[in-house]
Amino acid sequence: MPNIRIISGKIGGRNLKTSDNKNLRPTPAKMREQLFSWLRPAIDDLICLDLFAGSGALGLEALSNGAKNVTFVEQNQDIYNCLKKNCLELNLLEEVKLHRQSAENYIRRVKDIKFDLIFLDPPYNKDYINTLLPKIIEKFVKNGAYIFIEMNSYDEEVYHEDMKLLKEASSGDSTGRLYQIKNENSD
């Protein structure tokens, strides 16, 4: 079982166990470090959503750096079990909500919750971002919320009229972009 290290914050240095699932593609450490250096001034007490959670590295890094809580959504049973075990071993079950379901089902079924920070890191070989992003923005974001989208470096940048690109970083074949929502109707 491979390990992923939490980079900074209150659980910095701790290792996450991960599933051997070939579909699991954790966000590179270099990119996570860059992302949280960007977010550090704003992350305290944010309410976060980690769709396609996988190892949970993004959401757990957010908690480690001061986020209030994180909702994880992961469909794969083995990956979900590993994520749940990591949350238990890190003593974070009080600060997380775990959902074993597809991102599409979560988006369709959940109502009346808004997030300050959303991590969107779907499988590269599907068109989840273009399909789900308008629904995510419509249902789940507050004005001023952040959305971090990780995608294949060869894919075109995502565009939505309510999103402003703040920062961008690449590592290997992954590119991560941090956007902020600017929409008066989001609250």
Contacts in CASP RR format, 6 or more apart in sequence:
PFRMAT RR
TARGET T0000
AUTHOR 0000-0000-0000
METHOD contacts of the structure
MODEL  1
MPNIRIISGKIGGRNLKTSDNKNLRPTPAKMREQLFSWLRPAIDDLICLD
LFAGSGALGLEALSNGAKNVTFVEQNQDIYNCLKKNCLELNLLEEVKLHR
QSAENYIRRVKDIKFDLIFLDPPYNKDYINTLLPKIIEKFVKNGAYIFIE
MNSYDEEVYHEDMKLLKEASSGDSTGRLYQIKNENSD
1 17 0 8 1.000
1 18 0 8 1.000
1 19 0 8 1.000
1 20 0 8 1.000
1 82 0 8 1.000
2 18 0 8 1.000
2 20 0 8 1.000
3 15 0 8 1.000
3 16 0 8 1.000
3 17 0 8 1.000
3 18 0 8 1.000
4 15 0 8 1.000
4 16 0 8 1.000
4 18 0 8 1.000
4 26 0 8 1.000
4 29 0 8 1.000
4 55 0 8 1.000
4 57 0 8 1.000
5 12 0 8 1.000
5 13 0 8 1.000
5 14 0 8 1.000
5 15 0 8 1.000
5 16 0 8 1.000
5 29 0 8 1.000
6 12 0 8 1.000
6 13 0 8 1.000
6 14 0 8 1.000
6 15 0 8 1.000
6 16 0 8 1.000
6 57 0 8 1.000
6 60 0 8 1.000
6 61 0 8 1.000
6 64 0 8 1.000
7 13 0 8 1.000
7 29 0 8 1.000
7 32 0 8 1.000
7 33 0 8 1.000
7 36 0 8 1.000
7 61 0 8 1.000
8 33 0 8 1.000
8 36 0 8 1.000
8 61 0 8 1.000
8 64 0 8 1.000
8 65 0 8 1.000
9 64 0 8 1.000
9 65 0 8 1.000
9 66 0 8 1.000
10 64 0 8 1.000
10 65 0 8 1.000
10 66 0 8 1.000
11 60 0 8 1.000
11 63 0 8 1.000
11 64 0 8 1.000
11 90 0 8 1.000
11 92 0 8 1.000
12 64 0 8 1.000
14 90 0 8 1.000
16 55 0 8 1.000
16 56 0 8 1.000
16 57 0 8 1.000
16 60 0 8 1.000
16 86 0 8 1.000
17 82 0 8 1.000
17 85 0 8 1.000
17 86 0 8 1.000
18 24 0 8 1.000
18 26 0 8 1.000
18 55 0 8 1.000
18 79 0 8 1.000
18 82 0 8 1.000
19 55 0 8 1.000
19 76 0 8 1.000
19 78 0 8 1.000
19 79 0 8 1.000
19 81 0 8 1.000
19 82 0 8 1.000
21 76 0 8 1.000
21 78 0 8 1.000
21 79 0 8 1.000
23 76 0 8 1.000
23 123 0 8 1.000
24 54 0 8 1.000
24 55 0 8 1.000
24 79 0 8 1.000
25 123 0 8 1.000
25 124 0 8 1.000
25 174 0 8 1.000
26 54 0 8 1.000
26 55 0 8 1.000
26 57 0 8 1.000
27 35 0 8 1.000
27 57 0 8 1.000
27 58 0 8 1.000
27 121 0 8 1.000
27 150 0 8 1.000
27 174 0 8 1.000
28 171 0 8 1.000
28 172 0 8 1.000
28 174 0 8 1.000
30 169 0 8 1.000
30 171 0 8 1.000
31 150 0 8 1.000
31 169 0 8 1.000
31 170 0 8 1.000
31 171 0 8 1.000
31 174 0 8 1.000
31 176 0 8 1.000
32 57 0 8 1.000
32 58 0 8 1.000
32 61 0 8 1.000
34 167 0 8 1.000
34 169 0 8 1.000
35 58 0 8 1.000
35 61 0 8 1.000
35 148 0 8 1.000
35 169 0 8 1.000
35 176 0 8 1.000
35 178 0 8 1.000
36 43 0 8 1.000
36 61 0 8 1.000
36 62 0 8 1.000
36 65 0 8 1.000
38 166 0 8 1.000
38 167 0 8 1.000
38 178 0 8 1.000
39 62 0 8 1.000
39 65 0 8 1.000
39 117 0 8 1.000
39 146 0 8 1.000
39 178 0 8 1.000
40 65 0 8 1.000
42 146 0 8 1.000
43 62 0 8 1.000
43 65 0 8 1.000
43 66 0 8 1.000
43 67 0 8 1.000
43 117 0 8 1.000
44 66 0 8 1.000
44 67 0 8 1.000
45 66 0 8 1.000
45 67 0 8 1.000
45 68 0 8 1.000
46 62 0 8 1.000
46 66 0 8 1.000
46 67 0 8 1.000
46 68 0 8 1.000
46 116 0 8 1.000
46 117 0 8 1.000
46 146 0 8 1.000
47 67 0 8 1.000
47 68 0 8 1.000
47 69 0 8 1.000
47 114 0 8 1.000
47 115 0 8 1.000
47 116 0 8 1.000
47 117 0 8 1.000
48 59 0 8 1.000
48 62 0 8 1.000
48 63 0 8 1.000
48 67 0 8 1.000
48 69 0 8 1.000
48 70 0 8 1.000
48 71 0 8 1.000
48 115 0 8 1.000
48 116 0 8 1.000
48 117 0 8 1.000
48 118 0 8 1.000
48 119 0 8 1.000
49 70 0 8 1.000
49 71 0 8 1.000
49 73 0 8 1.000
49 115 0 8 1.000
49 117 0 8 1.000
49 118 0 8 1.000
49 119 0 8 1.000
49 140 0 8 1.000
50 56 0 8 1.000
50 58 0 8 1.000
50 59 0 8 1.000
50 62 0 8 1.000
50 70 0 8 1.000
50 71 0 8 1.000
50 72 0 8 1.000
50 73 0 8 1.000
50 118 0 8 1.000
50 119 0 8 1.000
51 73 0 8 1.000
51 103 0 8 1.000
51 106 0 8 1.000
51 107 0 8 1.000
51 118 0 8 1.000
51 119 0 8 1.000
51 120 0 8 1.000
51 121 0 8 1.000
51 122 0 8 1.000
51 132 0 8 1.000
51 136 0 8 1.000
52 73 0 8 1.000
52 74 0 8 1.000
52 103 0 8 1.000
52 120 0 8 1.000
52 121 0 8 1.000
52 122 0 8 1.000
52 123 0 8 1.000
52 128 0 8 1.000
53 59 0 8 1.000
53 72 0 8 1.000
53 73 0 8 1.000
53 74 0 8 1.000
53 79 0 8 1.000
53 83 0 8 1.000
53 119 0 8 1.000
54 74 0 8 1.000
54 76 0 8 1.000
54 79 0 8 1.000
54 83 0 8 1.000
55 79 0 8 1.000
55 82 0 8 1.000
55 83 0 8 1.000
55 86 0 8 1.000
56 72 0 8 1.000
56 74 0 8 1.000
56 83 0 8 1.000
56 86 0 8 1.000
58 119 0 8 1.000
58 121 0 8 1.000
58 148 0 8 1.000
59 67 0 8 1.000
59 70 0 8 1.000
59 72 0 8 1.000
59 119 0 8 1.000
60 70 0 8 1.000
60 86 0 8 1.000
60 87 0 8 1.000
60 90 0 8 1.000
60 92 0 8 1.000
62 70 0 8 1.000
62 117 0 8 1.000
62 119 0 8 1.000
63 69 0 8 1.000
63 70 0 8 1.000
63 92 0 8 1.000
63 95 0 8 1.000
63 96 0 8 1.000
67 117 0 8 1.000
68 95 0 8 1.000
69 95 0 8 1.000
69 96 0 8 1.000
69 97 0 8 1.000
70 95 0 8 1.000
70 96 0 8 1.000
70 97 0 8 1.000
71 96 0 8 1.000
71 97 0 8 1.000
71 99 0 8 1.000
71 113 0 8 1.000
71 115 0 8 1.000
72 83 0 8 1.000
72 87 0 8 1.000
72 96 0 8 1.000
72 97 0 8 1.000
72 98 0 8 1.000
72 99 0 8 1.000
73 99 0 8 1.000
73 101 0 8 1.000
73 102 0 8 1.000
73 103 0 8 1.000
73 106 0 8 1.000
74 80 0 8 1.000
74 83 0 8 1.000
74 98 0 8 1.000
74 99 0 8 1.000
74 100 0 8 1.000
75 100 0 8 1.000
75 101 0 8 1.000
75 102 0 8 1.000
75 103 0 8 1.000
77 100 0 8 1.000
80 98 0 8 1.000
80 100 0 8 1.000
83 98 0 8 1.000
84 98 0 8 1.000
87 93 0 8 1.000
87 96 0 8 1.000
87 98 0 8 1.000
99 106 0 8 1.000
103 122 0 8 1.000
103 128 0 8 1.000
103 132 0 8 1.000
104 132 0 8 1.000
107 132 0 8 1.000
107 135 0 8 1.000
107 136 0 8 1.000
107 139 0 8 1.000
107 140 0 8 1.000
108 135 0 8 1.000
110 139 0 8 1.000
110 140 0 8 1.000
111 139 0 8 1.000
113 140 0 8 1.000
114 140 0 8 1.000
114 141 0 8 1.000
114 142 0 8 1.000
114 145 0 8 1.000
114 186 0 8 1.000
114 187 0 8 1.000
115 140 0 8 1.000
115 141 0 8 1.000
115 142 0 8 1.000
115 145 0 8 1.000
116 142 0 8 1.000
116 144 0 8 1.000
116 145 0 8 1.000
116 146 0 8 1.000
117 145 0 8 1.000
117 146 0 8 1.000
117 147 0 8 1.000
117 148 0 8 1.000
118 136 0 8 1.000
118 140 0 8 1.000
118 141 0 8 1.000
118 145 0 8 1.000
118 146 0 8 1.000
118 147 0 8 1.000
118 148 0 8 1.000
119 148 0 8 1.000
119 150 0 8 1.000
120 128 0 8 1.000
120 129 0 8 1.000
120 132 0 8 1.000
120 133 0 8 1.000
120 136 0 8 1.000
120 147 0 8 1.000
120 148 0 8 1.000
120 149 0 8 1.000
120 150 0 8 1.000
121 148 0 8 1.000
121 149 0 8 1.000
121 150 0 8 1.000
122 128 0 8 1.000
122 129 0 8 1.000
122 132 0 8 1.000
124 151 0 8 1.000
124 152 0 8 1.000
124 155 0 8 1.000
129 149 0 8 1.000
129 151 0 8 1.000
129 158 0 8 1.000
130 158 0 8 1.000
133 147 0 8 1.000
133 149 0 8 1.000
133 158 0 8 1.000
133 160 0 8 1.000
134 160 0 8 1.000
136 147 0 8 1.000
137 147 0 8 1.000
137 160 0 8 1.000
137 162 0 8 1.000
137 163 0 8 1.000
137 181 0 8 1.000
137 183 0 8 1.000
137 186 0 8 1.000
141 147 0 8 1.000
141 181 0 8 1.000
141 183 0 8 1.000
141 186 0 8 1.000
142 181 0 8 1.000
142 186 0 8 1.000
142 187 0 8 1.000
143 181 0 8 1.000
143 182 0 8 1.000
143 183 0 8 1.000
143 184 0 8 1.000
143 186 0 8 1.000
143 187 0 8 1.000
144 180 0 8 1.000
144 181 0 8 1.000
144 182 0 8 1.000
144 186 0 8 1.000
145 180 0 8 1.000
145 181 0 8 1.000
145 186 0 8 1.000
146 166 0 8 1.000
146 178 0 8 1.000
146 179 0 8 1.000
146 180 0 8 1.000
146 181 0 8 1.000
147 163 0 8 1.000
147 178 0 8 1.000
147 179 0 8 1.000
147 180 0 8 1.000
147 181 0 8 1.000
148 176 0 8 1.000
148 177 0 8 1.000
148 178 0 8 1.000
148 179 0 8 1.000
149 158 0 8 1.000
149 176 0 8 1.000
149 177 0 8 1.000
149 179 0 8 1.000
150 174 0 8 1.000
150 175 0 8 1.000
150 176 0 8 1.000
150 177 0 8 1.000
151 158 0 8 1.000
151 174 0 8 1.000
151 175 0 8 1.000
151 176 0 8 1.000
151 177 0 8 1.000
152 173 0 8 1.000
152 174 0 8 1.000
152 175 0 8 1.000
153 170 0 8 1.000
153 172 0 8 1.000
153 173 0 8 1.000
153 174 0 8 1.000
153 175 0 8 1.000
154 173 0 8 1.000
155 175 0 8 1.000
157 165 0 8 1.000
157 177 0 8 1.000
158 177 0 8 1.000
158 179 0 8 1.000
160 179 0 8 1.000
162 181 0 8 1.000
162 182 0 8 1.000
162 183 0 8 1.000
162 186 0 8 1.000
163 179 0 8 1.000
163 180 0 8 1.000
163 181 0 8 1.000
163 182 0 8 1.000
164 179 0 8 1.000
164 180 0 8 1.000
164 181 0 8 1.000
164 182 0 8 1.000
165 177 0 8 1.000
165 178 0 8 1.000
165 179 0 8 1.000
166 178 0 8 1.000
166 179 0 8 1.000
166 180 0 8 1.000
167 177 0 8 1.000
167 178 0 8 1.000
168 175 0 8 1.000
168 176 0 8 1.000
168 177 0 8 1.000
168 178 0 8 1.000
169 175 0 8 1.000
169 176 0 8 1.000
170 176 0 8 1.000
END
